[in-house]
Amino acid sequence: MYAVFKRELFSFLNAEERREGTYVLLATRPLSGLQIILAKYLACVVLLLFALIPTLIYYYSIYQLGLPKGNVDTGAVIGSYLGLFLLGNAFISIGIFASSVTKNQVIAFAVAIFLCFFAYSGFDSLSKVFELSLLETVLINFGINEHYQSISRGVLDTRDLVYFITFVLLFFGLTKLMIGGRKW
């Protein structure tokens, strides 16, 4: 549900604006393409935070009801929330890119679903073809799932953080290329 909610949210961001012709208004403002992309991205991140913050009530409830009180692995909980936040950011960047590819919302949604699915579990599945080889490890490390699982265990590794930051920046760059190359 988390992945579908994110993609449904941003499948309209660029696609609907281009279809309606309102993106031309944005493009004629003294804003760079990167500023427009960042504004859309940050709006989605705020919505992501609004979706995650209410779930902290579950942590508080378990913390209070545990025997003994506070018998919760707080590090793993923090890691899980950080992992969900980073995963959401990755999905948002994919969704913004997918909506910049086409004018049709439905196609943008389908492209975003496919790309998010492939980024999350496609590399794991592809690595099974190359079992017991170096390529298997490389393919697993390209996928989001490996890095998300690492952070969710409460292990905060800089490689995972760099991966997610690079992933988001890569899709920012691809979106900038898609939006910047259009003639209005």
LUMVEXLO-428920 format. One record per residue: residue number from 1; residue in one letter; x, y, z of N, C-alpha, C in turn. Coordinates in steps of 0.001 Angstrom, whole numbers, plus 500000, padded with zeros to 6 digits. Each point is the difference from the previous one (the first is absolute). Layout:
! residues N
<NUM, 'a', <X, Y, Z>, <X, Y, Z>, <X, Y, Z>>
...
***
This chain:
! residues 184
<1, 'm', <500827, 498816, 500000>, <499173, 501184, 500000>, <500874, 501252, 500000>>
<2, 'y', <501105, 499926, 500726>, <500924, 501132, 500088>, <500505, 500393, 498616>>
<3, 'a', <500426, 499009, 499239>, <500547, 500278, 498670>, <498924, 500529, 499056>>
<4, 'v', <498814, 499440, 500058>, <498923, 500452, 499121>, <499571, 501412, 500379>>
<5, 'f', <499933, 500296, 501304>, <499626, 501341, 500451>, <500971, 501038, 499464>>
<6, 'k', <501275, 499714, 500068>, <501007, 500951, 499529>, <499876, 500224, 498495>>
<7, 'r', <499869, 498936, 499255>, <499927, 500145, 498545>, <498694, 500674, 499581>>
<8, 'e', <498910, 499687, 500681>, <498725, 500636, 499679>, <500086, 501498, 500268>>
<9, 'l', <500679, 500358, 501050>, <500140, 501393, 500393>, <500707, 500825, 498939>>
<10, 'f', <501107, 499515, 499486>, <500785, 500838, 499103>, <499856, 499648, 498534>>
<11, 's', <499126, 499068, 499667>, <499844, 499674, 498580>, <499410, 501171, 499231>>
<12, 'f', <499374, 500922, 500719>, <499392, 501139, 499331>, <500916, 501213, 499945>>
<13, 'l', <501112, 499993, 500686>, <500773, 501228, 500190>, <500362, 500700, 498702>>
<14, 'n', <500666, 499332, 499113>, <500382, 500631, 498741>, <499040, 499646, 498874>>
<15, 'a', <499507, 498771, 500010>, <499162, 499531, 498893>, <498742, 500852, 499856>>
<16, 'e', <499318, 500245, 501097>, <498760, 500769, 499942>, <500274, 501447, 499614>>
<17, 'e', <501068, 500572, 500516>, <500337, 501386, 499660>, <500301, 500144, 498514>>
<18, 'r', <500695, 499043, 499435>, <500312, 500086, 498573>, <498762, 499763, 499145>>
<19, 'r', <499139, 499086, 500435>, <498787, 499712, 499239>, <499064, 501206, 500006>>
<20, 'e', <499889, 500665, 501141>, <499112, 501158, 500117>, <500623, 501277, 499444>>
<21, 'g', <501310, 499984, 499800>, <500679, 501186, 499489>, <500426, 500973, 501081>>
<22, 't', <499841, 499627, 501270>, <500389, 500907, 501084>, <501495, 499969, 500277>>
<23, 'y', <500690, 499002, 499485>, <501449, 499954, 500204>, <500685, 501141, 499251>>
<24, 'v', <499393, 500460, 498922>, <500561, 501123, 499245>, <500066, 501233, 500893>>
<25, 'l', <498972, 500190, 500826>, <500012, 501127, 500940>, <501169, 499887, 500974>>
<26, 'l', <500210, 498800, 500497>, <501127, 499773, 500909>, <501327, 500220, 499292>>
<27, 'a', <500091, 499507, 498786>, <501256, 500079, 499251>, <500350, 501429, 499615>>
<28, 't', <498996, 500880, 499900>, <500285, 501389, 499627>, <500346, 500862, 501206>>
<29, 'r', <499866, 499480, 501186>, <500396, 500720, 501213>, <501522, 499989, 500103>>
<30, 'p', <500543, 500937, 500791>, <501463, 500022, 500151>, <500498, 498897, 500939>>
<31, 'l', <499632, 498779, 499695>, <500425, 498838, 500776>, <500751, 499053, 499084>>
<32, 's', <501042, 499423, 500537>, <500715, 499000, 499206>, <499231, 498679, 500070>>
<33, 'g', <500310, 499109, 499083>, <499377, 498682, 500012>, <500286, 499258, 501295>>
<34, 'l', <501206, 500173, 500512>, <500371, 499339, 501253>, <499181, 500538, 501166>>
<35, 'q', <499722, 501303, 500022>, <499187, 500574, 501071>, <498574, 499449, 499956>>
<36, 'i', <499468, 499834, 498808>, <498652, 499436, 499859>, <499982, 498556, 500494>>
<37, 'i', <501004, 499236, 499605>, <500087, 498598, 500426>, <500149, 499918, 501515>>
<38, 'l', <500868, 500825, 500574>, <500202, 499993, 501453>, <498734, 500394, 500745>>
<39, 'a', <499259, 500973, 499486>, <498758, 500415, 500653>, <498995, 498854, 500019>>
<40, 'k', <499860, 499306, 498888>, <499084, 498861, 499928>, <500479, 498878, 500926>>
<41, 'y', <501301, 499775, 500007>, <500579, 498965, 500846>, <499763, 500310, 501479>>
<42, 'l', <500286, 501226, 500407>, <499834, 500369, 501406>, <498536, 499958, 500423>>
<43, 'a', <499090, 500346, 499101>, <498571, 499888, 500314>, <499632, 498546, 500278>>
<44, 'c', <500529, 499096, 499206>, <499734, 498571, 500216>, <500660, 499495, 501276>>
<45, 'v', <501186, 500513, 500318>, <500685, 499586, 501228>, <499200, 500442, 501224>>
<46, 'v', <499425, 501194, 499948>, <499159, 500461, 501113>, <498801, 499071, 500164>>
<47, 'l', <499376, 499610, 498894>, <498883, 499056, 500084>, <500460, 498641, 500530>>
<48, 'l', <501190, 499585, 499616>, <500566, 498756, 500525>, <500158, 500083, 501515>>
<49, 'l', <500510, 501120, 500485>, <500151, 500179, 501446>, <498646, 500002, 500702>>
<50, 'f', <499002, 500644, 499378>, <498657, 499988, 500577>, <499417, 498591, 500037>>
<51, 'a', <500432, 499137, 499122>, <499538, 498611, 500006>, <500740, 499170, 501047>>
<52, 'l', <501277, 500306, 500236>, <500797, 499206, 500938>, <499823, 500425, 501460>>
<53, 'i', <499884, 501276, 500252>, <499970, 500501, 501380>, <498849, 499414, 500821>>
<54, 'p', <498786, 499894, 499470>, <498927, 499423, 500827>, <500260, 498558, 500434>>
<55, 't', <500839, 499281, 499292>, <500261, 498611, 500383>, <500881, 499903, 501240>>
<56, 'l', <500566, 501105, 500435>, <500797, 499985, 501232>, <499149, 499653, 501217>>
<57, 'i', <498691, 500140, 499900>, <499108, 499619, 501090>, <500116, 498506, 500295>>
<58, 'y', <500267, 499198, 498972>, <500172, 498564, 500206>, <501256, 499722, 500816>>
<59, 'y', <501072, 500684, 499683>, <501233, 499835, 500771>, <499761, 500397, 501451>>
<60, 'y', <499339, 501128, 500205>, <499735, 500472, 501361>, <499140, 498991, 500761>>
<61, 's', <498984, 499453, 499346>, <499121, 499020, 500647>, <500772, 498752, 500400>>
<62, 'i', <500809, 499489, 499095>, <500783, 498797, 500306>, <501020, 500295, 501095>>
<63, 'y', <500586, 501176, 499959>, <500970, 500405, 501021>, <499334, 500020, 501378>>
<64, 'q', <498793, 500549, 500084>, <499302, 500120, 501280>, <499443, 498663, 500489>>
<65, 'l', <499563, 499150, 499083>, <499351, 498750, 500390>, <500969, 498835, 500163>>
<66, 'g', <501249, 500185, 499603>, <500970, 498913, 500092>, <500315, 499627, 501441>>
<67, 'l', <500344, 498734, 500203>, <500409, 499530, 501323>, <501451, 499579, 499947>>
<68, 'p', <500888, 500624, 500665>, <499847, 501239, 500767>, <499789, 501190, 499061>>
<69, 'k', <499525, 501083, 500594>, <499694, 501200, 499210>, <501244, 500448, 499232>>
<70, 'g', <499821, 500284, 498728>, <501120, 500439, 499166>, <500797, 498869, 499397>>
<71, 'n', <499467, 498789, 500028>, <500700, 498832, 499474>, <499841, 499931, 498474>>
<72, 'v', <500558, 501008, 499331>, <499912, 500104, 498546>, <501397, 500301, 499476>>
<73, 'd', <500344, 499396, 498892>, <501288, 500291, 499372>, <499883, 501332, 499258>>
<74, 't', <500323, 501073, 500704>, <499840, 501347, 499451>, <500884, 500220, 498782>>
<75, 'g', <501182, 499437, 499987>, <500894, 500141, 498849>, <499398, 499421, 498735>>
<76, 'a', <499374, 498842, 500128>, <499363, 499379, 498833>, <498796, 500817, 499540>>
<77, 'v', <499265, 500575, 500952>, <498839, 500822, 499636>, <500457, 501255, 499271>>
<78, 'i', <501027, 500653, 500517>, <500539, 501195, 499339>, <500529, 499630, 498619>>
<79, 'g', <500703, 498882, 499916>, <500500, 499534, 498707>, <498875, 499711, 499020>>
<80, 's', <498916, 499409, 500497>, <498858, 499709, 499129>, <499365, 501281, 499480>>
<81, 'y', <499845, 500982, 500867>, <499426, 501275, 499555>, <500926, 500709, 499022>>
<82, 'l', <501282, 499977, 500277>, <500952, 500608, 499072>, <499970, 499264, 498659>>
<83, 'g', <499940, 498672, 500060>, <499915, 499211, 498775>, <498743, 500306, 499207>>
<84, 'l', <498860, 500106, 500686>, <498754, 500348, 499308>, <500074, 501395, 499392>>
<85, 'f', <500614, 500930, 500719>, <500138, 501360, 499486>, <500876, 500015, 498744>>
<86, 'l', <501126, 499297, 500049>, <500891, 499954, 498837>, <499358, 499247, 498834>>
<87, 'l', <499292, 498921, 500304>, <499286, 499254, 498961>, <498937, 500885, 499352>>
<88, 'g', <499276, 500741, 500822>, <499003, 500927, 499473>, <500623, 501057, 499115>>
<89, 'n', <501163, 500514, 500394>, <500701, 500985, 499176>, <500406, 499408, 498656>>
<90, 'a', <500469, 498769, 500020>, <500383, 499342, 498748>, <498781, 499820, 499099>>
<91, 'f', <498881, 499555, 500584>, <498779, 499823, 499215>, <499487, 501333, 499464>>
<92, 'i', <500108, 501049, 500790>, <499568, 501328, 499550>, <500821, 500437, 498795>>
<93, 's', <501316, 499820, 500078>, <500846, 500422, 498876>, <499686, 499195, 498738>>
<94, 'i', <499714, 498708, 500159>, <499600, 499184, 498850>, <498671, 500496, 499446>>
<95, 'g', <499064, 500293, 500868>, <498682, 500455, 499566>, <500038, 501327, 499277>>
<96, 'i', <500813, 500927, 500486>, <500130, 501292, 499325>, <500620, 499797, 498623>>
<97, 'f', <500987, 499126, 499920>, <500587, 499692, 498692>, <498959, 499383, 499066>>
<98, 'a', <499258, 499014, 500507>, <499008, 499316, 499157>, <498940, 500970, 499501>>
<99, 's', <499619, 500965, 500830>, <498977, 500939, 499547>, <500566, 501029, 499033>>
<100, 's', <501328, 500113, 499940>, <500598, 500921, 499026>, <500167, 499345, 498625>>
<101, 'v', <499842, 498686, 499942>, <500200, 499267, 498752>, <498794, 500116, 499072>>
<102, 't', <498808, 500092, 500571>, <498780, 499964, 499193>, <498994, 501045, 500471>>
<103, 'k', <499062, 500318, 499136>, <498927, 500930, 500360>, <498823, 499274, 500645>>
<104, 'n', <499945, 498702, 499855>, <498870, 499216, 500483>, <500259, 499531, 501428>>
<105, 'q', <499045, 500308, 500912>, <500143, 499606, 501397>, <500054, 498490, 500181>>
<106, 'v', <499179, 499290, 499273>, <499929, 498546, 500149>, <501314, 499358, 499564>>
<107, 'i', <500543, 500474, 498899>, <501282, 499467, 499534>, <501103, 500361, 500988>>
<108, 'a', <499976, 501227, 500521>, <500996, 500405, 500997>, <499906, 499115, 501237>>
<109, 'f', <498783, 499699, 500425>, <499789, 499126, 501151>, <500549, 498604, 499729>>
<110, 'a', <499710, 499452, 498811>, <500474, 498659, 499645>, <501522, 499958, 499909>>
<111, 'v', <500598, 501029, 499410>, <501465, 500063, 499908>, <500605, 500083, 501398>>
<112, 'a', <499399, 500811, 500874>, <500510, 500129, 501367>, <499894, 498683, 500759>>
<113, 'i', <498881, 499301, 499849>, <499846, 498703, 500667>, <501077, 499031, 499524>>
<114, 'f', <500185, 499924, 498691>, <501001, 499085, 499457>, <501402, 500356, 500497>>
<115, 'l', <500370, 501274, 499921>, <501349, 500406, 500414>, <500225, 499786, 501495>>
<116, 'c', <498999, 500318, 500815>, <500144, 499787, 501444>, <500105, 498513, 500324>>
<117, 'f', <499175, 499198, 499347>, <500059, 498555, 500222>, <501356, 499446, 499588>>
<118, 'f', <500468, 500423, 498823>, <501286, 499488, 499531>, <501141, 500469, 500901>>
<119, 'a', <499965, 501259, 500418>, <501064, 500510, 500866>, <499988, 499298, 501351>>
<120, 'y', <498810, 499633, 500481>, <499916, 499367, 501315>, <500329, 498513, 499956>>
<121, 's', <499392, 499274, 499073>, <500220, 498551, 500010>, <500507, 499427, 498684>>
<122, 'g', <500064, 500796, 498967>, <500449, 499500, 498705>, <501456, 499585, 499982>>
<123, 'f', <500832, 500789, 500660>, <501423, 499659, 500023>, <500248, 498727, 500804>>
<124, 'd', <499209, 499793, 501071>, <500126, 498757, 500768>, <499636, 498796, 499137>>
<125, 's', <498921, 500129, 499249>, <499574, 498898, 499128>, <501006, 499753, 498886>>
<126, 'l', <500513, 501076, 499433>, <500985, 499880, 498927>, <501297, 499361, 500503>>
<127, 's', <500343, 500261, 501252>, <501244, 499445, 500545>, <499938, 498483, 500150>>
<128, 'k', <498793, 499453, 500122>, <499864, 498547, 500140>, <500433, 499262, 498733>>
<129, 'v', <499998, 500693, 498871>, <500476, 499408, 498747>, <501505, 499767, 500077>>
<130, 'f', <500689, 500865, 500717>, <501463, 499938, 500086>, <500453, 499537, 501380>>
<131, 'e', <499348, 498974, 500544>, <500338, 499517, 501332>, <501459, 499569, 500081>>
<132, 'l', <500545, 500206, 501181>, <501371, 499608, 500332>, <501038, 500680, 499109>>
<133, 's', <499749, 501225, 499640>, <500992, 500744, 499232>, <500081, 501420, 500549>>
<134, 'l', <501012, 500704, 499565>, <500179, 501384, 500428>, <498862, 500876, 499493>>
<135, 'l', <499473, 499674, 498829>, <498907, 500779, 499423>, <498749, 499940, 500878>>
<136, 'e', <499805, 498887, 500695>, <498851, 499882, 500908>, <500079, 501068, 501088>>
<137, 't', <501157, 500150, 500605>, <500186, 500997, 501057>, <499832, 501412, 499465>>
<138, 'v', <500530, 500250, 498827>, <499887, 501332, 499391>, <498538, 500335, 499733>>
<139, 'l', <499252, 499055, 499429>, <498587, 500243, 499691>, <499173, 500205, 501264>>
<140, 'i', <500273, 499226, 501029>, <499270, 500165, 501263>, <500254, 501387, 500574>>
<141, 'n', <501236, 500471, 499911>, <500333, 501316, 500548>, <499435, 501152, 499181>>
<142, 'f', <499601, 499755, 498748>, <499347, 501040, 499199>, <498557, 500223, 500446>>
<143, 'g', <499373, 498987, 500575>, <498591, 500097, 500375>, <499785, 500742, 501305>>
<144, 'i', <498829, 500592, 500125>, <499644, 500745, 501207>, <499831, 499065, 501190>>
<145, 'n', <499475, 498809, 499772>, <499657, 499085, 501082>, <501185, 499714, 500923>>
<146, 'e', <501153, 499764, 499443>, <501189, 499689, 500804>, <500319, 501139, 500963>>
<147, 'h', <499957, 501213, 499519>, <500339, 501162, 500823>, <498885, 500321, 500990>>
<148, 'y', <498768, 499826, 499577>, <498864, 500225, 500893>, <500018, 498997, 501154>>
<149, 'q', <500245, 498730, 499696>, <500041, 498976, 501044>, <501128, 500265, 500993>>
<150, 's', <501134, 500461, 499496>, <501132, 500305, 500869>, <499654, 501110, 500988>>
<151, 'i', <499393, 501063, 499509>, <499628, 501110, 500875>, <498880, 499586, 500945>>
<152, 's', <499054, 499200, 499532>, <498867, 499578, 500827>, <500422, 499128, 501172>>
<153, 'r', <501132, 499336, 499888>, <500512, 499198, 501111>, <500599, 500875, 501090>>
<154, 'g', <500115, 501297, 499728>, <500591, 500902, 500979>, <501470, 500244, 499751>>
<155, 'v', <500523, 499480, 498902>, <501402, 500198, 499648>, <500086, 501228, 499104>>
<156, 'l', <500606, 501052, 500510>, <500113, 501232, 499226>, <501377, 500040, 499357>>
<157, 'd', <500041, 499598, 498748>, <501240, 499940, 499239>, <500009, 501149, 499003>>
<158, 't', <501125, 500687, 499899>, <500075, 501143, 499084>, <499819, 499563, 498550>>
<159, 'r', <500352, 498765, 499678>, <499800, 499514, 498629>, <498524, 499996, 499624>>
<160, 'd', <499145, 499647, 500959>, <498564, 499997, 499732>, <499476, 501424, 499825>>
<161, 'l', <500456, 500911, 500840>, <499578, 501401, 499875>, <500469, 500592, 498680>>
<162, 'v', <501250, 499731, 499639>, <500533, 500495, 498723>, <499214, 499398, 498842>>
<163, 'y', <499630, 498735, 500113>, <499213, 499347, 498950>, <498681, 500737, 499782>>
<164, 'f', <499261, 500243, 501077>, <498696, 500650, 499857>, <500135, 501431, 499489>>
<165, 'i', <500986, 500726, 500485>, <500215, 501373, 499523>, <500354, 499988, 498517>>
<166, 't', <500884, 499097, 499603>, <500387, 499889, 498593>, <498813, 499589, 499139>>
<167, 'f', <499190, 499088, 500500>, <498817, 499532, 499275>, <499055, 501164, 499719>>
<168, 'v', <499723, 500795, 501031>, <499100, 501151, 499842>, <500605, 501008, 499029>>
<169, 'l', <501290, 500283, 500140>, <500655, 500962, 499109>, <500022, 499509, 498552>>
<170, 'l', <500170, 498698, 499804>, <499967, 499434, 498653>, <498650, 500266, 499333>>
<171, 'f', <498922, 499746, 500722>, <498683, 500222, 499416>, <499668, 501484, 499886>>
<172, 'f', <500575, 500842, 500863>, <499877, 501454, 499801>, <500639, 500385, 498674>>
<173, 'g', <501191, 499480, 499752>, <500703, 500305, 498754>, <499234, 499525, 498779>>
<174, 'l', <499451, 498786, 500075>, <499213, 499477, 498880>, <498739, 500837, 499774>>
<175, 't', <499373, 500423, 501087>, <498814, 500850, 499874>, <500362, 501336, 499386>>
<176, 'k', <501118, 500560, 500426>, <500467, 501279, 499448>, <500253, 499859, 498503>>
<177, 'l', <500598, 498892, 499592>, <500217, 499758, 498571>, <498679, 499910, 499237>>
<178, 'm', <499023, 499318, 500577>, <498703, 499843, 499333>, <499265, 501329, 499897>>
<179, 'i', <500024, 500776, 501050>, <499278, 501274, 500006>, <500769, 501062, 499227>>
<180, 'g', <501306, 500008, 500139>, <500820, 501021, 499359>, <500070, 499882, 498497>>
<181, 'g', <499775, 498828, 499457>, <500122, 499793, 498568>, <498749, 500332, 499208>>
<182, 'r', <498950, 500447, 500666>, <498735, 500269, 499307>, <499946, 501420, 499478>>
<183, 'k', <499364, 500156, 498884>, <499732, 501326, 499435>, <498537, 500324, 500270>>
<184, 'w', <499751, 501098, 500643>, <498623, 500383, 500328>, <499536, 500943, 498958>>
***
